[in-house]
Amino acid sequence: PCCHDALSAKLIEQAGFPYAFMSGFCTSAARLGAPDTGLISYSEMVDTGRYIHESTRSLPVIGDGDTGYGNAMNVKRTVRGYAQAGFAGILIEDQVAPKSCGHVRGKRVVGREEAVARIRAAVDARCVEEGADILIVARTDARQAVSLEEALWRAQAFAEAGADVLFIDALESEEEMQAFTALGGPAAGLPKMANMLEGGGKTPVLPPSALQAMGFKLVAYPLSLLGVSIQAMQDALAGLRRGRIPPVEAMGTFADIQEVVGFPAYFAEEQRYAISTPTSVEMDLRVRISDVNTGLVKLETRVPAGFLNGLTALVPQVAGFNIEVRRYGVICCCCGGGGGGVASTW
């Protein structure tokens, strides 16, 4: 499954999946409310990755690194940044920037030399000297941009450049998928990834058993969580406009929601650090301000002890009094222009 934020990643882990992808399509939609057309930035993707890593305990997540956000040097920085954010893998592709979803129109890819250089840079970034402990998933979009033959050539070249996993997006038939998994040479021993775009993508959606029989080792389901979330929110909003809240069967109870986001676990851990005595004592004071000549009460109220500092700034603005705090709780006030006032606490 593909996640797009910390909560969706937490749900994937709770459901027992061994790993997840962070989809650029879904992250752009959830974070920006915008299409996957190169609008989301490196920093926004890395930031989301950190939240995902923080919210999960041991779920390996492969992040969508798009084109690497620039030339080969940018690719190296992107790989290092994703590794530091906690990603277990990063996907680097060969589209021309700005890139877009592999199953929509207008695909364009960079030349062979630049495409291979991106993967070589990504591989170099995770070497011992560079220190990025992360898997490199090499993706080509050449099937839609050029031809199946070009996509197969690039997959083989990416294997020779040192990629760990190979991925051709938007293959159009089972025969094309089998041609990909049957690659020989350096590509033969590398895991192949399939993309089962739900709801009408270009690639046939097959059951896991059929994909495994073809030779695929990884499968991404990019839209399942985002798609059902959109539909559920639209249904809930339609009901609210008619004055109906979602039923418990659709949204769960408040206790269910607390469990998912982690309130019980938080409270249990909080008890480990509970203290036996309060750290501060609050006192209330009664304050009376009166005219020193006539005895007329100008103000009488009850305030917290700590509020007296604020009162010294407040009263002059309201009544023209200067207030000075004296020992023993007595506040002396002098009114400008010949008048006088006194304020006391008891």
VEXVEX-518840 format. One record per residue (C-alpha): residue in three letters; x, y, z. Coordinates in pm, 1 decimal, always signed. Layout:
N
<node rest="ALA" xx="X" yy="Y" zz="Z"/>
...
***
This chain:
346
<node rest="PRO" xx="+0.0" yy="+0.0" zz="+0.0"/>
<node rest="CYS" xx="+102.4" yy="+360.8" zz="-53.8"/>
<node rest="CYS" xx="+90.3" yy="+611.1" zz="+229.2"/>
<node rest="HIS" xx="+81.0" yy="+987.8" zz="+203.7"/>
<node rest="ASP" xx="+117.3" yy="+1104.7" zz="+564.3"/>
<node rest="ALA" xx="+194.1" yy="+982.6" zz="+915.8"/>
<node rest="LEU" xx="-156.5" yy="+851.5" zz="+984.8"/>
<node rest="SER" xx="-184.4" yy="+646.8" zz="+665.8"/>
<node rest="ALA" xx="+160.8" yy="+496.8" zz="+733.8"/>
<node rest="LYS" xx="+58.2" yy="+410.4" zz="+1090.3"/>
<node rest="LEU" xx="-254.4" yy="+235.5" zz="+959.3"/>
<node rest="ILE" xx="-48.6" yy="+34.3" zz="+709.4"/>
<node rest="GLU" xx="+180.1" yy="-81.3" zz="+988.1"/>
<node rest="GLN" xx="-114.0" yy="-165.1" zz="+1216.3"/>
<node rest="ALA" xx="-264.7" yy="-372.4" zz="+933.9"/>
<node rest="GLY" xx="+48.3" yy="-590.0" zz="+931.5"/>
<node rest="PHE" xx="+201.8" yy="-506.2" zz="+592.4"/>
<node rest="PRO" xx="+577.7" yy="-572.3" zz="+573.3"/>
<node rest="TYR" xx="+661.4" yy="-244.2" zz="+396.3"/>
<node rest="ALA" xx="+499.8" yy="+55.7" zz="+228.4"/>
<node rest="PHE" xx="+558.6" yy="+319.7" zz="-37.4"/>
<node rest="MET" xx="+517.8" yy="+693.4" zz="+7.2"/>
<node rest="SER" xx="+349.1" yy="+795.2" zz="-315.4"/>
<node rest="GLY" xx="+432.1" yy="+1128.7" zz="-473.6"/>
<node rest="PHE" xx="+86.8" yy="+1134.4" zz="-635.0"/>
<node rest="CYS" xx="-86.8" yy="+1086.9" zz="-301.1"/>
<node rest="THR" xx="+144.5" yy="+1311.9" zz="-100.5"/>
<node rest="SER" xx="+97.9" yy="+1595.6" zz="-348.0"/>
<node rest="ALA" xx="-278.8" yy="+1547.2" zz="-331.9"/>
<node rest="ALA" xx="-294.4" yy="+1528.0" zz="+48.4"/>
<node rest="ARG" xx="-39.4" yy="+1796.8" zz="+131.3"/>
<node rest="LEU" xx="-95.1" yy="+2048.4" zz="-149.3"/>
<node rest="GLY" xx="-438.1" yy="+1954.5" zz="-278.2"/>
<node rest="ALA" xx="-263.7" yy="+1954.9" zz="-616.4"/>
<node rest="PRO" xx="-190.2" yy="+1704.9" zz="-896.0"/>
<node rest="ASP" xx="+132.4" yy="+1507.9" zz="-926.2"/>
<node rest="THR" xx="+287.9" yy="+1737.2" zz="-1185.2"/>
<node rest="GLY" xx="+616.2" yy="+1832.4" zz="-1018.7"/>
<node rest="LEU" xx="+462.3" yy="+2095.5" zz="-789.3"/>
<node rest="ILE" xx="+564.2" yy="+1934.4" zz="-460.9"/>
<node rest="SER" xx="+921.3" yy="+2004.9" zz="-352.1"/>
<node rest="TYR" xx="+1209.8" yy="+1803.0" zz="-212.6"/>
<node rest="SER" xx="+1176.7" yy="+1962.9" zz="+130.9"/>
<node rest="GLU" xx="+802.3" yy="+1892.4" zz="+149.8"/>
<node rest="MET" xx="+857.0" yy="+1526.3" zz="+60.8"/>
<node rest="VAL" xx="+1142.4" yy="+1485.8" zz="+310.4"/>
<node rest="ASP" xx="+936.3" yy="+1660.5" zz="+578.9"/>
<node rest="THR" xx="+648.3" yy="+1418.5" zz="+521.1"/>
<node rest="GLY" xx="+894.4" yy="+1129.1" zz="+534.6"/>
<node rest="ARG" xx="+1019.3" yy="+1237.4" zz="+876.2"/>
<node rest="TYR" xx="+665.7" yy="+1242.4" zz="+1013.7"/>
<node rest="ILE" xx="+601.2" yy="+898.1" zz="+865.9"/>
<node rest="HIS" xx="+920.2" yy="+759.9" zz="+1018.3"/>
<node rest="GLU" xx="+833.5" yy="+912.1" zz="+1356.8"/>
<node rest="SER" xx="+478.8" yy="+771.1" zz="+1357.3"/>
<node rest="THR" xx="+576.3" yy="+411.6" zz="+1278.8"/>
<node rest="ARG" xx="+780.9" yy="+167.7" zz="+1483.4"/>
<node rest="SER" xx="+952.0" yy="-57.7" zz="+1231.8"/>
<node rest="LEU" xx="+780.1" yy="-15.4" zz="+894.2"/>
<node rest="PRO" xx="+1024.8" yy="+9.8" zz="+600.7"/>
<node rest="VAL" xx="+902.8" yy="+281.0" zz="+362.1"/>
<node rest="ILE" xx="+1019.7" yy="+346.6" zz="+6.0"/>
<node rest="GLY" xx="+989.6" yy="+715.4" zz="-76.7"/>
<node rest="ASP" xx="+913.4" yy="+863.9" zz="-416.5"/>
<node rest="GLY" xx="+1220.4" yy="+1070.6" zz="-507.9"/>
<node rest="ASP" xx="+1077.0" yy="+1176.5" zz="-844.9"/>
<node rest="THR" xx="+1357.2" yy="+1295.0" zz="-1076.5"/>
<node rest="GLY" xx="+1595.5" yy="+1366.6" zz="-788.8"/>
<node rest="TYR" xx="+1501.2" yy="+1736.9" zz="-811.5"/>
<node rest="GLY" xx="+1775.1" yy="+1840.3" zz="-1051.3"/>
<node rest="ASN" xx="+2098.1" yy="+1710.4" zz="-1199.2"/>
<node rest="ALA" xx="+2311.2" yy="+1420.9" zz="-1072.9"/>
<node rest="MET" xx="+2442.9" yy="+1626.1" zz="-781.7"/>
<node rest="ASN" xx="+2087.1" yy="+1706.3" zz="-674.7"/>
<node rest="VAL" xx="+2007.3" yy="+1335.7" zz="-697.6"/>
<node rest="LYS" xx="+2287.4" yy="+1258.4" zz="-451.3"/>
<node rest="ARG" xx="+2159.4" yy="+1520.0" zz="-206.8"/>
<node rest="THR" xx="+1805.1" yy="+1385.0" zz="-243.4"/>
<node rest="VAL" xx="+1917.9" yy="+1029.0" zz="-169.5"/>
<node rest="ARG" xx="+2112.5" yy="+1140.1" zz="+138.1"/>
<node rest="GLY" xx="+1818.6" yy="+1348.0" zz="+260.3"/>
<node rest="TYR" xx="+1571.6" yy="+1062.9" zz="+220.2"/>
<node rest="ALA" xx="+1804.5" yy="+828.4" zz="+407.8"/>
<node rest="GLN" xx="+1842.1" yy="+1077.6" zz="+691.9"/>
<node rest="ALA" xx="+1462.4" yy="+1114.8" zz="+708.2"/>
<node rest="GLY" xx="+1432.5" yy="+740.7" zz="+775.1"/>
<node rest="PHE" xx="+1333.1" yy="+600.7" zz="+436.5"/>
<node rest="ALA" xx="+1440.6" yy="+243.4" zz="+363.8"/>
<node rest="GLY" xx="+1438.4" yy="+304.1" zz="-12.4"/>
<node rest="ILE" xx="+1405.1" yy="+578.2" zz="-270.8"/>
<node rest="LEU" xx="+1260.1" yy="+570.5" zz="-621.3"/>
<node rest="ILE" xx="+1445.1" yy="+775.0" zz="-885.6"/>
<node rest="GLU" xx="+1298.0" yy="+814.0" zz="-1234.8"/>
<node rest="ASP" xx="+1402.5" yy="+936.4" zz="-1579.1"/>
<node rest="GLN" xx="+1126.4" yy="+1184.3" zz="-1662.7"/>
<node rest="VAL" xx="+1191.4" yy="+1538.3" zz="-1778.9"/>
<node rest="ALA" xx="+1115.8" yy="+1797.1" zz="-1510.7"/>
<node rest="PRO" xx="+848.7" yy="+1888.1" zz="-1428.3"/>
<node rest="LYS" xx="+745.4" yy="+1524.3" zz="-1405.9"/>
<node rest="SER" xx="+394.8" yy="+1382.5" zz="-1369.8"/>
<node rest="CYS" xx="+210.0" yy="+1062.2" zz="-1286.9"/>
<node rest="GLY" xx="+323.7" yy="+781.6" zz="-1517.0"/>
<node rest="HIS" xx="-30.3" yy="+695.0" zz="-1623.2"/>
<node rest="VAL" xx="-137.2" yy="+1038.8" zz="-1747.4"/>
<node rest="ARG" xx="-69.7" yy="+1198.6" zz="-2084.1"/>
<node rest="GLY" xx="+234.9" yy="+1390.1" zz="-2199.5"/>
<node rest="LYS" xx="+518.8" yy="+1163.7" zz="-2085.8"/>
<node rest="ARG" xx="+872.3" yy="+1280.0" zz="-2167.8"/>
<node rest="VAL" xx="+1201.8" yy="+1130.7" zz="-2055.2"/>
<node rest="VAL" xx="+1558.8" yy="+1257.2" zz="-2052.4"/>
<node rest="GLY" xx="+1819.9" yy="+1103.5" zz="-2279.9"/>
<node rest="ARG" xx="+1982.0" yy="+771.7" zz="-2201.5"/>
<node rest="GLU" xx="+2306.4" yy="+921.4" zz="-2074.8"/>
<node rest="GLU" xx="+2135.9" yy="+1152.2" zz="-1825.5"/>
<node rest="ALA" xx="+1895.4" yy="+880.3" zz="-1714.0"/>
<node rest="VAL" xx="+2180.0" yy="+642.4" zz="-1631.7"/>
<node rest="ALA" xx="+2379.5" yy="+922.9" zz="-1465.6"/>
<node rest="ARG" xx="+2091.8" yy="+982.6" zz="-1224.3"/>
<node rest="ILE" xx="+2098.1" yy="+619.6" zz="-1113.2"/>
<node rest="ARG" xx="+2477.7" yy="+613.7" zz="-1086.6"/>
<node rest="ALA" xx="+2464.8" yy="+924.9" zz="-868.2"/>
<node rest="ALA" xx="+2196.3" yy="+768.1" zz="-649.1"/>
<node rest="VAL" xx="+2404.1" yy="+451.8" zz="-609.8"/>
<node rest="ASP" xx="+2715.4" yy="+655.0" zz="-527.5"/>
<node rest="ALA" xx="+2524.7" yy="+846.8" zz="-258.3"/>
<node rest="ARG" xx="+2461.3" yy="+530.9" zz="-60.4"/>
<node rest="CYS" xx="+2820.4" yy="+403.0" zz="-70.2"/>
<node rest="VAL" xx="+3027.6" yy="+377.9" zz="+248.4"/>
<node rest="GLU" xx="+3194.3" yy="+715.6" zz="+193.3"/>
<node rest="GLU" xx="+2863.0" yy="+897.7" zz="+142.9"/>
<node rest="GLY" xx="+2684.8" yy="+710.5" zz="+421.7"/>
<node rest="ALA" xx="+2327.7" yy="+687.4" zz="+285.4"/>
<node rest="ASP" xx="+2197.0" yy="+345.1" zz="+391.4"/>
<node rest="ILE" xx="+1906.6" yy="+314.8" zz="+148.5"/>
<node rest="LEU" xx="+1785.6" yy="+98.6" zz="-142.7"/>
<node rest="ILE" xx="+1776.3" yy="+248.7" zz="-491.4"/>
<node rest="VAL" xx="+1462.0" yy="+175.0" zz="-694.3"/>
<node rest="ALA" xx="+1531.7" yy="+274.8" zz="-1055.9"/>
<node rest="ARG" xx="+1220.7" yy="+368.1" zz="-1254.2"/>
<node rest="THR" xx="+1179.4" yy="+439.3" zz="-1622.1"/>
<node rest="ASP" xx="+878.3" yy="+600.8" zz="-1788.2"/>
<node rest="ALA" xx="+1012.0" yy="+527.1" zz="-2136.0"/>
<node rest="ARG" xx="+729.7" yy="+281.4" zz="-2211.5"/>
<node rest="GLN" xx="+481.1" yy="+566.9" zz="-2254.0"/>
<node rest="ALA" xx="+733.0" yy="+828.9" zz="-2366.7"/>
<node rest="VAL" xx="+916.6" yy="+620.6" zz="-2629.5"/>
<node rest="SER" xx="+855.4" yy="+244.6" zz="-2658.7"/>
<node rest="LEU" xx="+866.1" yy="-85.5" zz="-2473.8"/>
<node rest="GLU" xx="+1205.9" yy="-161.7" zz="-2628.1"/>
<node rest="GLU" xx="+1350.6" yy="+162.9" zz="-2495.6"/>
<node rest="ALA" xx="+1207.7" yy="+93.8" zz="-2149.6"/>
<node rest="LEU" xx="+1365.5" yy="-252.6" zz="-2144.3"/>
<node rest="TRP" xx="+1700.8" yy="-109.0" zz="-2254.8"/>
<node rest="ARG" xx="+1692.6" yy="+147.7" zz="-1976.0"/>
<node rest="ALA" xx="+1598.9" yy="-109.6" zz="-1712.0"/>
<node rest="GLN" xx="+1901.5" yy="-315.6" zz="-1815.1"/>
<node rest="ALA" xx="+2125.5" yy="-6.9" zz="-1806.2"/>
<node rest="PHE" xx="+1997.5" yy="+85.0" zz="-1460.3"/>
<node rest="ALA" xx="+2087.7" yy="-264.8" zz="-1339.8"/>
<node rest="GLU" xx="+2438.9" yy="-221.8" zz="-1475.6"/>
<node rest="ALA" xx="+2461.8" yy="+115.5" zz="-1295.3"/>
<node rest="GLY" xx="+2400.3" yy="-56.3" zz="-961.5"/>
<node rest="ALA" xx="+2027.7" yy="-18.0" zz="-890.2"/>
<node rest="ASP" xx="+1877.9" yy="-251.7" zz="-629.8"/>
<node rest="VAL" xx="+1523.0" yy="-273.4" zz="-771.4"/>
<node rest="LEU" xx="+1391.6" yy="-215.1" zz="-1126.6"/>
<node rest="PHE" xx="+1057.9" yy="-61.1" zz="-1220.9"/>
<node rest="ILE" xx="+900.9" yy="+13.6" zz="-1561.6"/>
<node rest="ASP" xx="+587.8" yy="+217.5" zz="-1509.5"/>
<node rest="ALA" xx="+268.7" yy="+197.7" zz="-1715.8"/>
<node rest="LEU" xx="+327.7" yy="-134.5" zz="-1894.6"/>
<node rest="GLU" xx="+17.9" yy="-202.7" zz="-2101.5"/>
<node rest="SER" xx="-28.6" yy="-580.0" zz="-2109.0"/>
<node rest="GLU" xx="+60.9" yy="-903.9" zz="-1938.5"/>
<node rest="GLU" xx="+296.1" yy="-977.7" zz="-2228.1"/>
<node rest="GLU" xx="+485.3" yy="-654.5" zz="-2164.4"/>
<node rest="MET" xx="+502.3" yy="-733.0" zz="-1793.5"/>
<node rest="GLN" xx="+645.9" yy="-1078.3" zz="-1870.0"/>
<node rest="ALA" xx="+902.6" yy="-925.2" zz="-2106.2"/>
<node rest="PHE" xx="+1019.0" yy="-704.7" zz="-1821.5"/>
<node rest="THR" xx="+1055.2" yy="-983.3" zz="-1566.3"/>
<node rest="ALA" xx="+1232.6" yy="-1202.9" zz="-1825.5"/>
<node rest="LEU" xx="+1522.3" yy="-959.8" zz="-1872.5"/>
<node rest="GLY" xx="+1860.4" yy="-1133.1" zz="-1866.3"/>
<node rest="GLY" xx="+2206.6" yy="-1006.7" zz="-1791.0"/>
<node rest="PRO" xx="+2258.9" yy="-790.6" zz="-1480.3"/>
<node rest="ALA" xx="+1882.9" yy="-729.3" zz="-1459.4"/>
<node rest="ALA" xx="+1801.8" yy="-1098.4" zz="-1424.8"/>
<node rest="GLY" xx="+1889.4" yy="-1121.5" zz="-1056.3"/>
<node rest="LEU" xx="+1730.3" yy="-795.1" zz="-946.0"/>
<node rest="PRO" xx="+1380.1" yy="-764.0" zz="-792.9"/>
<node rest="LYS" xx="+1119.2" yy="-619.5" zz="-1026.4"/>
<node rest="MET" xx="+839.0" yy="-391.5" zz="-908.6"/>
<node rest="ALA" xx="+483.8" yy="-377.4" zz="-1043.3"/>
<node rest="ASN" xx="+242.4" yy="-87.2" zz="-1009.6"/>
<node rest="MET" xx="-123.3" yy="-185.4" zz="-975.8"/>
<node rest="LEU" xx="-289.4" yy="+151.0" zz="-1032.4"/>
<node rest="GLU" xx="-642.3" yy="+104.5" zz="-904.6"/>
<node rest="GLY" xx="-943.5" yy="+245.9" zz="-1085.9"/>
<node rest="GLY" xx="-828.3" yy="+246.9" zz="-1446.4"/>
<node rest="GLY" xx="-453.9" yy="+283.4" zz="-1507.6"/>
<node rest="LYS" xx="-269.3" yy="+156.0" zz="-1813.0"/>
<node rest="THR" xx="-132.4" yy="-161.7" zz="-1649.1"/>
<node rest="PRO" xx="-358.1" yy="-465.9" zz="-1601.7"/>
<node rest="VAL" xx="-445.6" yy="-512.0" zz="-1235.8"/>
<node rest="LEU" xx="-362.0" yy="-873.3" zz="-1147.9"/>
<node rest="PRO" xx="-385.3" yy="-1069.2" zz="-822.2"/>
<node rest="PRO" xx="-67.3" yy="-1102.7" zz="-615.2"/>
<node rest="SER" xx="-35.2" yy="-1471.8" zz="-700.2"/>
<node rest="ALA" xx="-26.2" yy="-1395.3" zz="-1074.6"/>
<node rest="LEU" xx="+229.1" yy="-1120.1" zz="-1026.0"/>
<node rest="GLN" xx="+448.7" yy="-1348.3" zz="-822.2"/>
<node rest="ALA" xx="+424.0" yy="-1618.8" zz="-1087.5"/>
<node rest="MET" xx="+545.0" yy="-1364.1" zz="-1345.6"/>
<node rest="GLY" xx="+849.2" yy="-1289.7" zz="-1133.3"/>
<node rest="PHE" xx="+758.0" yy="-962.3" zz="-962.2"/>
<node rest="LYS" xx="+889.4" yy="-922.7" zz="-606.5"/>
<node rest="LEU" xx="+734.9" yy="-589.1" zz="-508.8"/>
<node rest="VAL" xx="+387.3" yy="-452.6" zz="-582.7"/>
<node rest="ALA" xx="+257.3" yy="-100.9" zz="-521.0"/>
<node rest="TYR" xx="-110.6" yy="-15.4" zz="-474.0"/>
<node rest="PRO" xx="-88.2" yy="+363.8" zz="-497.7"/>
<node rest="LEU" xx="-447.9" yy="+486.8" zz="-472.3"/>
<node rest="SER" xx="-631.4" yy="+247.0" zz="-241.0"/>
<node rest="LEU" xx="-598.0" yy="+456.2" zz="+75.7"/>
<node rest="LEU" xx="-624.1" yy="+798.7" zz="-85.6"/>
<node rest="GLY" xx="-913.8" yy="+695.2" zz="-309.3"/>
<node rest="VAL" xx="-1132.9" yy="+551.4" zz="-34.9"/>
<node rest="SER" xx="-1046.2" yy="+849.4" zz="+188.6"/>
<node rest="ILE" xx="-1164.1" yy="+1095.9" zz="-77.2"/>
<node rest="GLN" xx="-1485.6" yy="+902.7" zz="-130.0"/>
<node rest="ALA" xx="-1552.9" yy="+870.8" zz="+243.8"/>
<node rest="MET" xx="-1494.5" yy="+1243.0" zz="+303.1"/>
<node rest="GLN" xx="-1720.3" yy="+1337.9" zz="+12.6"/>
<node rest="ASP" xx="-1996.1" yy="+1110.4" zz="+148.8"/>
<node rest="ALA" xx="-1956.5" yy="+1254.3" zz="+499.4"/>
<node rest="LEU" xx="-1970.4" yy="+1612.0" zz="+369.8"/>
<node rest="ALA" xx="-2281.6" yy="+1538.9" zz="+165.0"/>
<node rest="GLY" xx="-2445.7" yy="+1400.5" zz="+479.3"/>
<node rest="LEU" xx="-2342.9" yy="+1698.2" zz="+692.1"/>
<node rest="ARG" xx="-2495.8" yy="+1937.3" zz="+438.0"/>
<node rest="ARG" xx="-2822.1" yy="+1751.1" zz="+492.2"/>
<node rest="GLY" xx="-2780.6" yy="+1766.4" zz="+869.4"/>
<node rest="ARG" xx="-2665.7" yy="+1406.8" zz="+920.2"/>
<node rest="ILE" xx="-2340.6" yy="+1299.7" zz="+1083.7"/>
<node rest="PRO" xx="-2170.0" yy="+981.2" zz="+964.7"/>
<node rest="PRO" xx="-2299.4" yy="+666.6" zz="+1140.4"/>
<node rest="VAL" xx="-2076.6" yy="+474.5" zz="+1379.6"/>
<node rest="GLU" xx="-2044.9" yy="+196.6" zz="+1121.2"/>
<node rest="ALA" xx="-1880.0" yy="+443.4" zz="+882.2"/>
<node rest="MET" xx="-1650.0" yy="+636.4" zz="+1115.7"/>
<node rest="GLY" xx="-1617.7" yy="+434.0" zz="+1435.3"/>
<node rest="THR" xx="-1660.0" yy="+565.5" zz="+1788.6"/>
<node rest="PHE" xx="-1457.1" yy="+839.1" zz="+1952.6"/>
<node rest="ALA" xx="-1280.3" yy="+566.6" zz="+2149.6"/>
<node rest="ASP" xx="-1192.1" yy="+387.6" zz="+1824.4"/>
<node rest="ILE" xx="-1037.4" yy="+704.0" zz="+1682.8"/>
<node rest="GLN" xx="-840.0" yy="+765.5" zz="+2001.8"/>
<node rest="GLU" xx="-702.6" yy="+411.7" zz="+1982.0"/>
<node rest="VAL" xx="-585.9" yy="+452.3" zz="+1623.2"/>
<node rest="VAL" xx="-403.1" yy="+780.6" zz="+1678.3"/>
<node rest="GLY" xx="-243.0" yy="+658.0" zz="+2000.7"/>
<node rest="PHE" xx="-408.7" yy="+818.3" zz="+2303.4"/>
<node rest="PRO" xx="-409.8" yy="+500.0" zz="+2519.8"/>
<node rest="ALA" xx="-42.3" yy="+434.5" zz="+2449.6"/>
<node rest="TYR" xx="+42.5" yy="+797.5" zz="+2523.1"/>
<node rest="PHE" xx="-139.8" yy="+796.2" zz="+2857.9"/>
<node rest="ALA" xx="+21.2" yy="+465.4" zz="+2957.7"/>
<node rest="GLU" xx="+368.4" yy="+601.5" zz="+2883.6"/>
<node rest="GLU" xx="+288.2" yy="+930.8" zz="+3053.9"/>
<node rest="GLN" xx="+232.9" yy="+746.4" zz="+3382.2"/>
<node rest="ARG" xx="+601.9" yy="+652.2" zz="+3388.7"/>
<node rest="TYR" xx="+689.0" yy="+1017.9" zz="+3441.1"/>
<node rest="ALA" xx="+407.9" yy="+1121.9" zz="+3677.1"/>
<node rest="ILE" xx="+511.5" yy="+1343.3" zz="+3970.9"/>
<node rest="SER" xx="+364.2" yy="+1322.1" zz="+4321.6"/>
<node rest="THR" xx="+356.0" yy="+1694.4" zz="+4414.1"/>
<node rest="PRO" xx="+238.9" yy="+1995.6" zz="+4217.2"/>
<node rest="THR" xx="+502.8" yy="+2224.5" zz="+4076.5"/>
<node rest="SER" xx="+323.2" yy="+2549.5" zz="+4163.9"/>
<node rest="VAL" xx="+53.0" yy="+2690.2" zz="+4391.9"/>
<node rest="GLU" xx="-204.5" yy="+2932.1" zz="+4260.6"/>
<node rest="MET" xx="-341.3" yy="+3205.7" zz="+4490.0"/>
<node rest="ASP" xx="-636.8" yy="+3436.4" zz="+4443.7"/>
<node rest="LEU" xx="-624.9" yy="+3794.2" zz="+4573.7"/>
<node rest="ARG" xx="-905.4" yy="+4043.8" zz="+4619.5"/>
<node rest="VAL" xx="-805.6" yy="+4385.3" zz="+4489.6"/>
<node rest="ARG" xx="-982.0" yy="+4713.3" zz="+4575.1"/>
<node rest="ILE" xx="-879.2" yy="+5050.6" zz="+4428.1"/>
<node rest="SER" xx="-1032.7" yy="+5361.9" zz="+4584.4"/>
<node rest="ASP" xx="-989.3" yy="+5738.3" zz="+4565.9"/>
<node rest="VAL" xx="-764.7" yy="+5856.9" zz="+4851.4"/>
<node rest="ASN" xx="-963.9" yy="+6179.2" zz="+4901.5"/>
<node rest="THR" xx="-1323.7" yy="+6069.8" zz="+4864.6"/>
<node rest="GLY" xx="-1296.2" yy="+5700.9" zz="+4947.2"/>
<node rest="LEU" xx="-1493.7" yy="+5621.9" zz="+4634.2"/>
<node rest="VAL" xx="-1416.4" yy="+5267.9" zz="+4517.8"/>
<node rest="LYS" xx="-1284.7" yy="+5274.1" zz="+4164.9"/>
<node rest="LEU" xx="-1231.4" yy="+4900.1" zz="+4118.7"/>
<node rest="GLU" xx="-1292.1" yy="+4586.0" zz="+4323.7"/>
<node rest="THR" xx="-1215.6" yy="+4244.1" zz="+4184.7"/>
<node rest="ARG" xx="-1057.3" yy="+3905.0" zz="+4252.2"/>
<node rest="VAL" xx="-746.8" yy="+3813.3" zz="+4050.6"/>
<node rest="PRO" xx="-476.0" yy="+3545.1" zz="+4054.3"/>
<node rest="ALA" xx="-164.7" yy="+3653.2" zz="+4238.1"/>
<node rest="GLY" xx="+39.0" yy="+3648.2" zz="+3917.9"/>
<node rest="PHE" xx="-203.4" yy="+3890.7" zz="+3757.6"/>
<node rest="LEU" xx="-82.0" yy="+4183.1" zz="+3970.7"/>
<node rest="ASN" xx="+206.0" yy="+4246.8" zz="+3733.9"/>
<node rest="GLY" xx="-39.3" yy="+4281.3" zz="+3449.8"/>
<node rest="LEU" xx="-265.2" yy="+4502.2" zz="+3662.1"/>
<node rest="THR" xx="+9.2" yy="+4760.2" zz="+3703.2"/>
<node rest="ALA" xx="+11.9" yy="+4803.7" zz="+3328.8"/>
<node rest="LEU" xx="-365.1" yy="+4782.7" zz="+3284.8"/>
<node rest="VAL" xx="-501.9" yy="+5027.4" zz="+3544.0"/>
<node rest="PRO" xx="-304.7" yy="+5336.6" zz="+3438.9"/>
<node rest="GLN" xx="-448.4" yy="+5299.8" zz="+3091.0"/>
<node rest="VAL" xx="-803.0" yy="+5260.1" zz="+3223.3"/>
<node rest="ALA" xx="-817.7" yy="+5505.6" zz="+3514.5"/>
<node rest="GLY" xx="-502.4" yy="+5712.9" zz="+3506.4"/>
<node rest="PHE" xx="-351.0" yy="+5547.3" zz="+3816.3"/>
<node rest="ASN" xx="+13.9" yy="+5469.2" zz="+3884.3"/>
<node rest="ILE" xx="+36.3" yy="+5144.0" zz="+4079.9"/>
<node rest="GLU" xx="+335.4" yy="+5025.0" zz="+4272.9"/>
<node rest="VAL" xx="+346.2" yy="+4695.5" zz="+4458.9"/>
<node rest="ARG" xx="+469.2" yy="+4728.4" zz="+4818.3"/>
<node rest="ARG" xx="+560.8" yy="+4469.6" zz="+5078.5"/>
<node rest="TYR" xx="+288.9" yy="+4305.6" zz="+5286.5"/>
<node rest="GLY" xx="+50.2" yy="+4301.8" zz="+4992.6"/>
<node rest="VAL" xx="-25.6" yy="+4675.8" zz="+4991.7"/>
<node rest="ILE" xx="-49.2" yy="+4853.9" zz="+4659.1"/>
<node rest="CYS" xx="-2.7" yy="+5229.5" zz="+4670.6"/>
<node rest="CYS" xx="-149.7" yy="+5436.2" zz="+4392.0"/>
<node rest="CYS" xx="-92.0" yy="+5798.1" zz="+4304.5"/>
<node rest="CYS" xx="-315.5" yy="+5975.1" zz="+4060.7"/>
<node rest="GLY" xx="-158.1" yy="+6230.9" zz="+3832.5"/>
<node rest="GLY" xx="-289.1" yy="+6586.7" zz="+3836.0"/>
<node rest="GLY" xx="-333.1" yy="+6631.1" zz="+4212.2"/>
<node rest="GLY" xx="-569.4" yy="+6341.8" zz="+4278.8"/>
<node rest="GLY" xx="-476.8" yy="+6028.3" zz="+4467.2"/>
<node rest="GLY" xx="-584.8" yy="+5671.0" zz="+4499.9"/>
<node rest="VAL" xx="-504.2" yy="+5370.5" zz="+4705.8"/>
<node rest="ALA" xx="-527.3" yy="+5002.0" zz="+4625.1"/>
<node rest="SER" xx="-501.2" yy="+4728.9" zz="+4882.4"/>
<node rest="THR" xx="-510.3" yy="+4351.3" zz="+4891.1"/>
<node rest="TRP" xx="-644.5" yy="+4136.1" zz="+5175.0"/>
***
